[in-house]
Amino acid sequence: MFFHLFVSSLIPLSSGLYFSLKKSFTSFVSCIPRYFILFVAIVNGSSFLIWLSLSLLLVYRNACDFCTLIFVS
């Protein structure tokens, strides 16, 4: 008898806890893609700028070496 009262009192508590966890989880999951896309865009932009600066530095260095070679010879 007491066990039945104990279990029946836990049912609303567990359903309310489940609802609040489900609501907080869905709101958390809905925020992830927005910030993840922003993070990926920032990382891609930064890596592109680093790659561009390194390639331009390499081209400039080769061009300076080539001009030095032309002027010396």
Secondary structure, 3 states (H helix, E strand, C coil): CHHHHHHHHHHHHHHHHHHHHHHHHHHHHHHHHHHHHHHHHHHHHHHHHHHHHHHHHHHHHHHHHHHHHHHHC
